């Protein structure tokens, strides 16, 4: 079989595209991928870093938003500690969903006790259900229960949602 120049060029371009890797995290696209990784760093209550195939990967917990550590929002440090207590140093199962604008993998994380870390953060009163990005009724119910029982940040009668806190900080910075 003889290939013409155009056909050969198309074949080479097709083969080359198989080896071109996406920009996210040195070429591995983790969205819609389930994998096991070690939690090596906790950045705040809803963000961690895992080590997978010798590469660090930032994970943003899906469905939730935690008080801001930066800017010293009340419960920000406690949320970070709660996340650390749930999974730091552990091998966890990561269920990747998509990437956010900061190139963090949005994911559900399951710890070595088979707890869904995202849900545990809401149960502990260390996170809000992030309704802007999640319509999952389970997270809504977990938040309702935590509020009703005044767990964690819900002990504060004037708890400010992180997205409102960020908005206030942004306005004040101008």
Residue pairs with C-beta under 8 A, 6 or more apart in sequence:
3 11
21 27
21 28
22 28
22 29
23 103
24 30
24 99
24 103
24 105
25 55
25 57
25 103
25 105
26 55
28 53
28 55
30 52
30 57
30 94
30 96
30 105
30 107
31 96
31 97
31 98
31 99
31 105
32 96
32 97
33 96
34 93
34 94
34 95
34 96
35 52
35 93
35 94
35 96
36 52
36 91
36 92
36 93
36 94
37 50
37 51
37 52
37 57
37 91
37 92
37 94
38 50
38 51
38 52
38 89
38 90
38 91
38 92
39 48
39 49
39 50
39 87
39 88
39 89
39 90
39 92
40 49
40 50
40 51
40 56
40 89
41 48
41 49
41 56
42 48
42 49
42 80
42 83
42 84
42 88
43 49
43 58
43 69
43 80
44 66
44 68
44 69
44 70
44 76
44 79
44 80
44 83
45 66
45 67
45 69
45 76
45 79
45 80
45 82
45 83
45 121
45 126
45 127
46 60
46 61
46 64
46 65
46 66
46 79
46 83
46 121
46 127
47 58
47 59
47 60
47 61
47 104
48 58
48 59
48 61
48 83
48 87
48 88
48 109
49 56
49 57
49 58
49 59
50 56
50 57
50 59
50 92
50 94
51 57
52 94
57 105
58 102
58 103
58 104
58 105
59 94
59 104
59 105
59 106
59 107
59 109
60 100
60 102
60 104
60 105
60 106
60 107
61 83
61 106
61 107
61 108
61 109
61 117
61 118
61 121
61 127
62 97
62 106
62 107
62 108
62 118
62 133
62 134
63 108
63 118
63 119
63 122
63 129
63 130
63 133
63 134
63 136
63 139
64 118
64 121
64 122
64 127
64 128
64 129
64 130
64 134
64 139
65 127
65 128
65 130
65 161
65 162
65 163
66 75
66 76
66 79
66 80
66 83
66 121
66 126
66 127
66 128
66 162
67 73
67 74
67 75
67 76
67 78
67 79
67 126
67 153
67 162
67 165
68 76
68 162
68 165
68 166
68 169
69 76
69 77
69 79
69 80
70 76
71 165
71 166
71 169
73 160
73 162
73 165
74 153
74 156
74 159
74 160
75 126
75 152
75 153
75 156
75 159
78 126
78 152
78 153
79 121
79 126
79 127
79 153
82 121
82 124
82 126
82 152
83 117
83 121
83 126
86 111
86 115
86 117
86 120
86 121
87 109
87 111
87 112
87 117
90 111
90 112
91 112
92 109
92 110
92 111
92 112
92 117
93 109
93 110
94 105
94 107
94 108
94 109
95 107
95 108
95 109
95 110
96 105
96 106
96 107
97 105
97 106
97 107
97 108
98 105
98 106
99 105
99 106
100 106
108 116
108 117
108 118
109 116
109 117
109 118
110 116
110 117
111 117
111 120
118 127
118 139
119 138
119 139
119 142
121 127
122 128
122 129
122 139
122 142
122 143
122 146
123 142
123 145
123 146
123 151
124 146
124 151
124 152
125 146
125 147
125 149
125 150
125 151
125 152
125 153
125 154
125 155
126 152
126 153
128 143
128 161
128 162
129 136
129 139
129 140
129 142
129 143
130 139
130 163
131 140
132 163
146 152
146 154
147 154
153 159
160 168
